[in-house]
Each structure stands twice: as C-alpha cells, then as structure tokens.
C-alpha cells in the first residue's frame, strides 16, 4: 500500500479508531482487528505523555502551517513525527492530529 493509500485509509477512520490503531501498534499487537480493549486508551495516553515533544516537533514549524486533513497533510506531518514513531504509527498519529485540528496541539498559533 502506498503512503497516499495509507493516508486515505486512515482519514476514513474516526478519532477513536485512530487511537485504537495507534495503541495496537505501540503495544506490538500484530493485527488491527480491534480486539485489544485497552488499545484506544493506550493511544490516548501516548498523546498525553508525548504532548510536549509533539509540540516541539510541530508547533512553530513552518511546514506545519496550514496543513489540511488530506493525504498530503498526513504524509507531511508523519514525516515530522518520524523522530518519535515508526512510519506506520507516525501516519496514524498524523491523521489523528489533523482530524482533531492542529489548533488543539498548538493553541497559540493562528
């Protein structure tokens, strides 16, 4: 699956599904079948624990200004998050952040 296809697939998921997928990836669960009841909470906790690092990587980064929740935006943001996550997890986290809106992560930026 290409990066564009993966980004499009992820954008088709809702925020809870994205949190579950991220949690499953981070726990090493080999499938994304949703059977791990803690996956969503694990994904949510990852964002809480890593909020400062996410802000450092994204907020104030000129490349992040005006990113949209589209396949190009997900790919670009995933590249920024590569310092924190592997490729697949970075794509999931990027899709989640863009679906939420970066203003939630970077409230001081317009």
LUMVOMAR-614486 format. One record per atom (N, C-alpha, C, O, CB): residue in one letter; x, y negated, z negated. Coordinates in steps of 0.001 Angstrom, whole numbers, plus 500000, padded with zeros to 6 digits. Each point is the difference from the previous one (the first is absolute). Glycine has a CB too. Layout:
N
+------+--------+--------+--------+
| code |     xx |     yy |     zz |
+------+--------+--------+--------+
|    A |      X |      Y |      Z |
...
+------+--------+--------+--------+
% end
This chain:
110
+------+--------+--------+--------+
| code |     xx |     yy |     zz |
+------+--------+--------+--------+
|    X | 500851 | 501175 | 500000 |
|    X | 499149 | 498825 | 500000 |
|    X | 500900 | 498758 | 500000 |
|    X | 500956 | 499913 | 499229 |
|    X | 497174 | 501333 | 499538 |
|    X | 501552 | 497809 | 502097 |
|    X | 500798 | 498777 | 500084 |
|    X | 499695 | 499086 | 498813 |
|    X | 499001 | 500180 | 499303 |
|    X | 501031 | 499996 | 503217 |
|    X | 500836 | 498849 | 497264 |
|    X | 499772 | 499028 | 498918 |
|    X | 498681 | 499262 | 500205 |
|    X | 499271 | 499754 | 499039 |
|    X | 503213 | 499973 | 500679 |
|    X | 497207 | 499921 | 501523 |
|    X | 498749 | 499298 | 500291 |
|    X | 498796 | 500880 | 499683 |
|    X | 499007 | 499525 | 499447 |
|    X | 502157 | 499155 | 502341 |
|    X | 498923 | 502604 | 498564 |
|    X | 498910 | 500932 | 499703 |
|    X | 499828 | 500172 | 498493 |
|    X | 498880 | 500021 | 499489 |
|    X | 501555 | 501171 | 502681 |
|    X | 500682 | 498931 | 497132 |
|    X | 499935 | 500161 | 498545 |
|    X | 499422 | 498743 | 499355 |
|    X | 499171 | 500096 | 499096 |
|    X | 502809 | 501467 | 500968 |
|    X | 498446 | 497269 | 500388 |
|    X | 499465 | 498748 | 499458 |
|    X | 498501 | 499908 | 500251 |
|    X | 499249 | 499592 | 499114 |
|    X | 502968 | 499288 | 501255 |
|    X | 497339 | 501492 | 500825 |
|    X | 498573 | 499967 | 500325 |
|    X | 499220 | 500975 | 499122 |
|    X | 498911 | 499675 | 499527 |
|    X | 501648 | 499680 | 502836 |
|    X | 499993 | 501838 | 497419 |
|    X | 499341 | 500986 | 499127 |
|    X | 499843 | 499446 | 498596 |
|    X | 498932 | 500102 | 499396 |
|    X | 502024 | 501771 | 501969 |
|    X | 500117 | 497540 | 498121 |
|    X | 499974 | 499469 | 498634 |
|    X | 499023 | 498841 | 499867 |
|    X | 499328 | 499875 | 498977 |
|    X | 503045 | 500833 | 500737 |
|    X | 497540 | 498451 | 501296 |
|    X | 499066 | 498875 | 499951 |
|    X | 498551 | 500469 | 500015 |
|    X | 499101 | 499251 | 499619 |
|    X | 502597 | 499337 | 501534 |
|    X | 498074 | 502632 | 499280 |
|    X | 498662 | 500582 | 499978 |
|    X | 499584 | 500527 | 498640 |
|    X | 498838 | 500352 | 499799 |
|    X | 501497 | 500222 | 502554 |
|    X | 500603 | 499485 | 496710 |
|    X | 499707 | 500477 | 498650 |
|    X | 499593 | 498824 | 499122 |
|    X | 500388 | 498860 | 500256 |
|    X | 501241 | 503052 | 500016 |
|    X | 497587 | 498373 | 498693 |
|    X | 499683 | 498924 | 499054 |
|    X | 501113 | 499911 | 498962 |
|    X | 500903 | 500836 | 499971 |
|    X | 496600 | 499495 | 500377 |
|    X | 502425 | 498650 | 498804 |
|    X | 501085 | 499754 | 499039 |
|    X | 500195 | 501167 | 499040 |
|    X | 501138 | 500329 | 499666 |
|    X | 498385 | 497236 | 500501 |
|    X | 499400 | 503067 | 499383 |
|    X | 500129 | 501140 | 499097 |
|    X | 500658 | 501188 | 500694 |
|    X | 500799 | 500710 | 499389 |
|    X | 497174 | 498506 | 499377 |
|    X | 501702 | 501000 | 502491 |
|    X | 500636 | 501082 | 500747 |
|    X | 501487 | 499724 | 500185 |
|    X | 500818 | 500917 | 499923 |
|    X | 497016 | 499544 | 501255 |
|    X | 502517 | 498277 | 499068 |
|    X | 501413 | 499645 | 500134 |
|    X | 500741 | 500213 | 498693 |
|    X | 501119 | 500513 | 500002 |
|    X | 498288 | 497823 | 501759 |
|    X | 499988 | 501279 | 497125 |
|    X | 500638 | 500234 | 498694 |
|    X | 500194 | 501488 | 499766 |
|    X | 501048 | 500419 | 499509 |
|    X | 497914 | 497482 | 499583 |
|    X | 500040 | 502901 | 501253 |
|    X | 500110 | 501450 | 499841 |
|    X | 501090 | 500589 | 500862 |
|    X | 500747 | 500873 | 499559 |
|    X | 496853 | 499198 | 499905 |
|    X | 502493 | 499454 | 501767 |
|    X | 501041 | 500510 | 500888 |
|    X | 501384 | 499613 | 499484 |
|    X | 500916 | 500822 | 500000 |
|    X | 497497 | 499036 | 501945 |
|    X | 501741 | 498895 | 497616 |
|    X | 501295 | 499574 | 499457 |
|    X | 500354 | 500827 | 498774 |
|    X | 501132 | 500468 | 499874 |
|    X | 498491 | 497203 | 500994 |
|    X | 499419 | 502513 | 498228 |
|    X | 500255 | 500798 | 498799 |
|    X | 500390 | 501422 | 500328 |
|    X | 500875 | 500574 | 499353 |
|    X | 497522 | 498011 | 499430 |
|    X | 500953 | 501996 | 502230 |
|    X | 500331 | 501367 | 500413 |
|    X | 501414 | 500071 | 500566 |
|    X | 500743 | 500938 | 499711 |
|    X | 496832 | 499498 | 500766 |
|    X | 502793 | 498579 | 500323 |
|    X | 501351 | 499967 | 500578 |
|    X | 501036 | 499875 | 498891 |
|    X | 500998 | 500721 | 499989 |
|    X | 498110 | 498230 | 502126 |
|    X | 500652 | 500137 | 496961 |
|    X | 500970 | 499756 | 498932 |
|    X | 500131 | 501186 | 499051 |
|    X | 501055 | 500197 | 499397 |
|    X | 498420 | 497383 | 500769 |
|    X | 499466 | 503209 | 499698 |
|    X | 500056 | 501163 | 499116 |
|    X | 500614 | 501207 | 500688 |
|    X | 500263 | 501018 | 499359 |
|    X | 497735 | 498121 | 499456 |
|    X | 502232 | 500749 | 502497 |
|    X | 500574 | 501108 | 500742 |
|    X | 498960 | 500999 | 500454 |
|    X | 500348 | 501077 | 500484 |
|    X | 501721 | 498616 | 498232 |
|    X | 496652 | 499970 | 501138 |
|    X | 498940 | 500891 | 500467 |
|    X | 500128 | 500132 | 501512 |
|    X | 500000 | 498991 | 500705 |
|    X | 498451 | 500344 | 497378 |
|    X | 501658 | 501897 | 502432 |
|    X | 500281 | 500161 | 501426 |
|    X | 498833 | 499666 | 500918 |
|    X | 500208 | 499802 | 501197 |
|    X | 501386 | 501924 | 498145 |
|    X | 497197 | 498206 | 500142 |
|    X | 498856 | 499715 | 500868 |
|    X | 499274 | 498764 | 499515 |
|    X | 500183 | 499541 | 498873 |
|    X | 499581 | 502891 | 501663 |
|    X | 499406 | 497044 | 500351 |
|    X | 499197 | 498824 | 499668 |
|    X | 498535 | 500409 | 499933 |
|    X | 499128 | 499295 | 500506 |
|    X | 502548 | 499154 | 500605 |
|    X | 498060 | 502685 | 498268 |
|    X | 498631 | 500508 | 500006 |
|    X | 499147 | 499435 | 498872 |
|    X | 498826 | 500349 | 499884 |
|    X | 502043 | 501712 | 501156 |
|    X | 499700 | 497078 | 498131 |
|    X | 499229 | 499362 | 498949 |
|    X | 499714 | 500883 | 498808 |
|    X | 499126 | 499680 | 499195 |
|    X | 499894 | 498957 | 502546 |
|    X | 501703 | 502483 | 498123 |
|    X | 499707 | 500899 | 498893 |
|    X | 500649 | 499568 | 498691 |
|    X | 499607 | 500496 | 498944 |
|    X | 500190 | 501322 | 502711 |
|    X | 501165 | 497295 | 498369 |
|    X | 500639 | 499532 | 498769 |
|    X | 499129 | 498909 | 499381 |
|    X | 499908 | 498897 | 500539 |
|    X | 502412 | 501661 | 500359 |
|    X | 497039 | 499748 | 497969 |
|    X | 499100 | 499020 | 499392 |
|    X | 500718 | 498763 | 499459 |
|    X | 499371 | 498972 | 499751 |
|    X | 499139 | 502915 | 499679 |
|    X | 502794 | 498215 | 500391 |
|    X | 500771 | 498878 | 499462 |
|    X | 500684 | 499164 | 501081 |
|    X | 500632 | 498990 | 499687 |
|    X | 499721 | 502362 | 498270 |
|    X | 499533 | 499046 | 503286 |
|    X | 500745 | 499343 | 501070 |
|    X | 499659 | 498522 | 500097 |
|    X | 500903 | 499171 | 500115 |
|    X | 499162 | 502987 | 501116 |
|    X | 498652 | 497492 | 498726 |
|    X | 499614 | 498597 | 500140 |
|    X | 500575 | 499175 | 498852 |
|    X | 500520 | 498905 | 500218 |
|    X | 497368 | 501779 | 500975 |
|    X | 502020 | 499835 | 497601 |
|    X | 500540 | 499273 | 498850 |
|    X | 501519 | 499894 | 500087 |
|    X | 500567 | 498975 | 499621 |
|    X | 497508 | 501821 | 498983 |
|    X | 502586 | 500241 | 501886 |
|    X | 501452 | 499953 | 500183 |
|    X | 500380 | 498922 | 501014 |
|    X | 500975 | 499273 | 499805 |
|    X | 499176 | 503179 | 499640 |
|    X | 499080 | 497449 | 501630 |
|    X | 500248 | 498959 | 500993 |
|    X | 499791 | 498614 | 499411 |
|    X | 500815 | 499101 | 500207 |
|    X | 498487 | 502478 | 501592 |
|    X | 499612 | 498250 | 497469 |
|    X | 499707 | 498710 | 499369 |
|    X | 501112 | 499627 | 499012 |
|    X | 500442 | 498852 | 499962 |
|    X | 497073 | 501566 | 500303 |
|    X | 502931 | 500553 | 498939 |
|    X | 501073 | 499749 | 499027 |
|    X | 501300 | 499610 | 500684 |
|    X | 500753 | 499175 | 499481 |
|    X | 498175 | 502449 | 498966 |
|    X | 501344 | 498970 | 502728 |
|    X | 501218 | 499649 | 500722 |
|    X | 500001 | 498511 | 500338 |
|    X | 501023 | 499331 | 499853 |
|    X | 499109 | 503003 | 501093 |
|    X | 498729 | 497148 | 499504 |
|    X | 499921 | 498573 | 500327 |
|    X | 500191 | 499134 | 498759 |
|    X | 500640 | 498952 | 500078 |
|    X | 497825 | 501593 | 501821 |
|    X | 500996 | 499868 | 496970 |
|    X | 500161 | 499226 | 498760 |
|    X | 501466 | 499969 | 499577 |
|    X | 500543 | 498941 | 499687 |
|    X | 497121 | 501685 | 499603 |
|    X | 502967 | 500545 | 500705 |
|    X | 501394 | 500108 | 499560 |
|    X | 500948 | 499251 | 500936 |
|    X | 500994 | 499432 | 499547 |
|    X | 498470 | 502786 | 499429 |
|    X | 500244 | 497776 | 502304 |
|    X | 500903 | 499426 | 500994 |
|    X | 499600 | 498615 | 500490 |
|    X | 500538 | 499523 | 500999 |
|    X | 499954 | 502775 | 499674 |
|    X | 498577 | 497052 | 498645 |
|    X | 499491 | 498706 | 500456 |
|    X | 501112 | 498957 | 500158 |
|    X | 500024 | 499277 | 500996 |
|    X | 497816 | 501254 | 497871 |
|    X | 503065 | 499381 | 500179 |
|    X | 501081 | 499010 | 500084 |
|    X | 500892 | 500268 | 501206 |
|    X | 500386 | 499064 | 500701 |
|    X | 499564 | 500677 | 496804 |
|    X | 500380 | 501516 | 502746 |
|    X | 500837 | 500334 | 501157 |
|    X | 499256 | 499737 | 501301 |
|    X | 500595 | 499524 | 500967 |
|    X | 500596 | 502208 | 497668 |
|    X | 497518 | 498571 | 501402 |
|    X | 499199 | 499717 | 501194 |
|    X | 499984 | 498503 | 500280 |
|    X | 500160 | 499573 | 501143 |
|    X | 498414 | 502452 | 498407 |
|    X | 501235 | 497187 | 499407 |
|    X | 499999 | 498548 | 500177 |
|    X | 501347 | 499513 | 500512 |
|    X | 500055 | 499131 | 500870 |
|    X | 498252 | 500656 | 497302 |
|    X | 502781 | 500765 | 501296 |
|    X | 501339 | 499605 | 500440 |
|    X | 500198 | 500295 | 501482 |
|    X | 500596 | 499198 | 500719 |
|    X | 500276 | 501228 | 496971 |
|    X | 498633 | 500716 | 502768 |
|    X | 500181 | 500398 | 501391 |
|    X | 499076 | 499259 | 500965 |
|    X | 500373 | 499749 | 501146 |
|    X | 500328 | 502469 | 498022 |
|    X | 498089 | 497428 | 500370 |
|    X | 498987 | 499482 | 500915 |
|    X | 499759 | 498506 | 499849 |
|    X | 500029 | 499265 | 500987 |
|    X | 498925 | 502961 | 498956 |
|    X | 500812 | 497324 | 498848 |
|    X | 499623 | 498604 | 499785 |
|    X | 501171 | 499085 | 500348 |
|    X | 501118 | 500208 | 499527 |
|    X | 497262 | 500480 | 498659 |
|    X | 501370 | 498331 | 502617 |
|    X | 501044 | 499088 | 500433 |
|    X | 500777 | 500483 | 501208 |
|    X | 500814 | 499258 | 500550 |
|    X | 499346 | 500017 | 497128 |
|    X | 499602 | 501954 | 502743 |
|    X | 500675 | 500533 | 501178 |
|    X | 499298 | 499423 | 501229 |
|    X | 498812 | 500247 | 500203 |
|    X | 501874 | 501909 | 498583 |
|    X | 500029 | 497084 | 502030 |
|    X | 499360 | 499376 | 501166 |
|    X | 499323 | 501009 | 500930 |
|    X | 499013 | 499668 | 500657 |
|    X | 502689 | 498536 | 499194 |
|    X | 498816 | 503016 | 500208 |
|    X | 499403 | 501013 | 500869 |
|    X | 498629 | 500445 | 499505 |
|    X | 499208 | 500540 | 500772 |
|    X | 503083 | 500215 | 499829 |
|    X | 497420 | 499023 | 498108 |
|    X | 498719 | 500417 | 499434 |
|    X | 498905 | 498960 | 500190 |
|    X | 498818 | 500304 | 499837 |
|    X | 502438 | 501031 | 498505 |
|    X | 499127 | 497453 | 501998 |
|    X | 499015 | 498926 | 500143 |
|    X | 499052 | 500329 | 501147 |
|    X | 500429 | 500253 | 501126 |
|    X | 501217 | 498051 | 497969 |
|    X | 497081 | 501687 | 500604 |
|    X | 498989 | 500202 | 501024 |
|    X | 499804 | 501431 | 500460 |
|    X | 499326 | 500234 | 501004 |
|    X | 501201 | 497521 | 499689 |
|    X | 500051 | 503219 | 498591 |
|    X | 499783 | 501392 | 500409 |
|    X | 498518 | 500339 | 499908 |
|    X | 499319 | 499598 | 499057 |
|    X | 502995 | 501035 | 500158 |
|    X | 497212 | 500081 | 501736 |
|    X | 498603 | 500425 | 500061 |
|    X | 499911 | 501496 | 499716 |
|    X | 500979 | 500732 | 500140 |
|    X | 498487 | 497440 | 501527 |
|    X | 499357 | 502260 | 497937 |
|    X | 499749 | 501419 | 499769 |
|    X | 499750 | 500672 | 501341 |
|    X | 498883 | 500413 | 500310 |
|    X | 500161 | 499127 | 497385 |
|    X | 502019 | 500562 | 503091 |
|    X | 499947 | 500698 | 501277 |
|    X | 501236 | 500887 | 500104 |
|    X | 500852 | 499983 | 499112 |
|    X | 497833 | 498124 | 501984 |
|    X | 501415 | 502660 | 499970 |
|    X | 501093 | 500964 | 500091 |
|    X | 501368 | 499332 | 499996 |
|    X | 500945 | 500530 | 499414 |
|    X | 497535 | 500972 | 501839 |
|    X | 501637 | 497344 | 499392 |
|    X | 501273 | 499282 | 499999 |
|    X | 500361 | 499482 | 498629 |
|    X | 501162 | 500064 | 499597 |
|    X | 498431 | 499309 | 502747 |
|    X | 499426 | 500115 | 496931 |
|    X | 500233 | 499500 | 498651 |
|    X | 500429 | 501107 | 499057 |
|    X | 500903 | 499815 | 499184 |
|    X | 497422 | 498405 | 501228 |
|    X | 501025 | 502938 | 499699 |
|    X | 500362 | 501144 | 499150 |
|    X | 501437 | 500423 | 500287 |
|    X | 500772 | 500235 | 499070 |
|    X | 496820 | 500535 | 500875 |
|    X | 502770 | 499328 | 501320 |
|    X | 501362 | 500431 | 500354 |
|    X | 501045 | 499013 | 499489 |
|    X | 501035 | 500406 | 499473 |
|    X | 498053 | 500738 | 502560 |
|    X | 500643 | 497565 | 498123 |
|    X | 500951 | 498988 | 499551 |
|    X | 500141 | 500014 | 498474 |
|    X | 501113 | 499967 | 499475 |
|    X | 498308 | 498628 | 502531 |
|    X | 499454 | 501452 | 497293 |
|    X | 500045 | 500011 | 498535 |
|    X | 500630 | 501293 | 499491 |
|    X | 500732 | 499978 | 499011 |
|    X | 497223 | 498559 | 500911 |
|    X | 501772 | 502582 | 500732 |
|    X | 500618 | 501268 | 499595 |
|    X | 501520 | 499911 | 500088 |
|    X | 500710 | 500553 | 499160 |
|    X | 497254 | 500695 | 501630 |
|    X | 502527 | 498060 | 500222 |
|    X | 501446 | 499810 | 500113 |
|    X | 500558 | 499234 | 498817 |
|    X | 501093 | 500304 | 499523 |
|    X | 498686 | 499736 | 502949 |
|    X | 499482 | 498968 | 497050 |
|    X | 500439 | 499230 | 498831 |
|    X | 500001 | 500866 | 498743 |
|    X | 500844 | 499822 | 499122 |
|    X | 498250 | 498085 | 501928 |
|    X | 499967 | 503025 | 498865 |
|    X | 499862 | 500831 | 498803 |
|    X | 500925 | 501208 | 500007 |
|    X | 500043 | 500760 | 499033 |
|    X | 497606 | 498496 | 500821 |
|    X | 503086 | 500920 | 501228 |
|    X | 500886 | 501146 | 500116 |
|    X | 501046 | 500088 | 498907 |
|    X | 500518 | 501082 | 499724 |
|    X | 499110 | 498799 | 502678 |
|    X | 500692 | 498994 | 496972 |
|    X | 500961 | 499999 | 498895 |
|    X | 499456 | 500756 | 498787 |
|    X | 500766 | 500550 | 499209 |
|    X | 500129 | 497255 | 501609 |
|    X | 497781 | 502218 | 499044 |
|    X | 499364 | 500633 | 498845 |
|    X | 499487 | 501403 | 500275 |
|    X | 499922 | 500823 | 499088 |
|    X | 499463 | 496927 | 500163 |
|    X | 500265 | 502527 | 501991 |
|    X | 499275 | 501222 | 500326 |
|    X | 500535 | 500654 | 501261 |
|    X | 500673 | 499362 | 500810 |
|    X | 497317 | 499690 | 498089 |
|    X | 501704 | 502225 | 501257 |
|    X | 500262 | 500671 | 501255 |
|    X | 499050 | 499470 | 501067 |
|    X | 499068 | 499257 | 499692 |
|    X | 501741 | 502799 | 499087 |
|    X | 499421 | 498319 | 502450 |
|    X | 499254 | 499445 | 501126 |
|    X | 498488 | 500199 | 499850 |
|    X | 499240 | 499036 | 500094 |
|    X | 502748 | 501400 | 501352 |
|    X | 497574 | 500794 | 498323 |
|    X | 498558 | 500241 | 499941 |
|    X | 499369 | 499239 | 498841 |
|    X | 498967 | 499356 | 500181 |
|    X | 501374 | 502904 | 500843 |
|    X | 500252 | 497801 | 497803 |
|    X | 499451 | 499288 | 498845 |
|    X | 500003 | 498496 | 500241 |
|    X | 499081 | 499307 | 499564 |
|    X | 501714 | 502531 | 498926 |
|    X | 500216 | 497648 | 502193 |
|    X | 500055 | 498565 | 500300 |
|    X | 498850 | 499595 | 500913 |
|    X | 499432 | 498920 | 499836 |
|    X | 503064 | 501118 | 499901 |
|    X | 497156 | 500808 | 501215 |
|    X | 498868 | 499706 | 500878 |
|    X | 498691 | 499972 | 499208 |
|    X | 499160 | 499124 | 500207 |
|    X | 502063 | 501945 | 501719 |
|    X | 498612 | 499899 | 497162 |
|    X | 498781 | 500039 | 499187 |
|    X | 499919 | 498757 | 499126 |
|    X | 498954 | 499354 | 499936 |
|    X | 501088 | 503165 | 500064 |
|    X | 501058 | 497139 | 499323 |
|    X | 500019 | 498817 | 499133 |
|    X | 499743 | 498730 | 500806 |
|    X | 499286 | 499109 | 499539 |
|    X | 502319 | 502055 | 498919 |
|    X | 498965 | 498745 | 502733 |
|    X | 499800 | 498819 | 500848 |
|    X | 498535 | 499872 | 500402 |
|    X | 499435 | 498908 | 499949 |
|    X | 502922 | 501296 | 500907 |
|    X | 497029 | 500907 | 499543 |
|    X | 498583 | 499958 | 500380 |
|    X | 499145 | 499562 | 498815 |
|    X | 499080 | 499197 | 500156 |
|    X | 501308 | 502622 | 501544 |
|    X | 499914 | 498707 | 497124 |
|    X | 499247 | 499623 | 498802 |
|    X | 500136 | 498505 | 499713 |
|    X | 499002 | 499312 | 499785 |
|    X | 501344 | 502998 | 499290 |
|    X | 500878 | 497195 | 500924 |
|    X | 500225 | 498580 | 499702 |
|    X | 499318 | 499094 | 501020 |
|    X | 499426 | 498976 | 499629 |
|    X | 502755 | 501629 | 499314 |
|    X | 497875 | 499757 | 502323 |
|    X | 499381 | 499169 | 501022 |
|    X | 498479 | 500067 | 499949 |
|    X | 499329 | 499000 | 500252 |
|    X | 502678 | 501348 | 501169 |
|    X | 497442 | 500818 | 498256 |
|    X | 498542 | 500099 | 499872 |
|    X | 499509 | 499170 | 498809 |
|    X | 498931 | 499391 | 500054 |
|    X | 501127 | 502920 | 500974 |
|    X | 500735 | 497673 | 497899 |
|    X | 499655 | 499187 | 498829 |
|    X | 500158 | 498523 | 500314 |
|    X | 499220 | 499168 | 499538 |
|    X | 501498 | 502690 | 498942 |
|    X | 500278 | 497831 | 502295 |
|    X | 500379 | 498624 | 500290 |
|    X | 501257 | 499658 | 499218 |
|    X | 500049 | 500183 | 498783 |
|    X | 497544 | 499176 | 501655 |
|    X | 503428 | 500142 | 500263 |
|    X | 501257 | 499681 | 499323 |
|    X | 499851 | 498899 | 498981 |
|    X | 500867 | 499836 | 499141 |
|    X | 500321 | 500873 | 502878 |
|    X | 497721 | 498520 | 498052 |
|    X | 499785 | 498944 | 499006 |
|    X | 499816 | 500578 | 498598 |
|    X | 500202 | 499291 | 499014 |
|    X | 498762 | 499288 | 502768 |
|    X | 500655 | 502701 | 498111 |
|    X | 499918 | 500640 | 498683 |
|    X | 501395 | 500276 | 499434 |
|    X | 500204 | 499937 | 498788 |
|    X | 497600 | 501099 | 501870 |
|    X | 503136 | 499263 | 500207 |
|    X | 501383 | 500245 | 499570 |
|    X | 500750 | 498694 | 499828 |
|    X | 500798 | 499854 | 499074 |
|    X | 499184 | 502346 | 502105 |
|    X | 499768 | 496864 | 499698 |
|    X | 500716 | 498730 | 500035 |
|    X | 499001 | 498839 | 499842 |
|    X | 499764 | 499264 | 500958 |
|    X | 502042 | 501757 | 500529 |
|    X | 497612 | 498809 | 497332 |
|    X | 498932 | 499000 | 499844 |
|    X | 500465 | 498553 | 500159 |
|    X | 499185 | 499115 | 500261 |
|    X | 499716 | 502489 | 498232 |
|    X | 502379 | 498151 | 501356 |
|    X | 500502 | 498632 | 500087 |
|    X | 500284 | 499544 | 501418 |
|    X | 500362 | 498846 | 500229 |
|    X | 500593 | 501480 | 497542 |
|    X | 498880 | 500576 | 503176 |
|    X | 500271 | 499674 | 501400 |
|    X | 498701 | 499817 | 500749 |
|    X | 499019 | 500697 | 499740 |
|    X | 503128 | 500579 | 500178 |
|    X | 497844 | 497800 | 500996 |
|    X | 498777 | 499758 | 500775 |
|    X | 499949 | 500860 | 501238 |
|    X | 499039 | 499923 | 500766 |
|    X | 500907 | 497756 | 498388 |
+------+--------+--------+--------+
% end
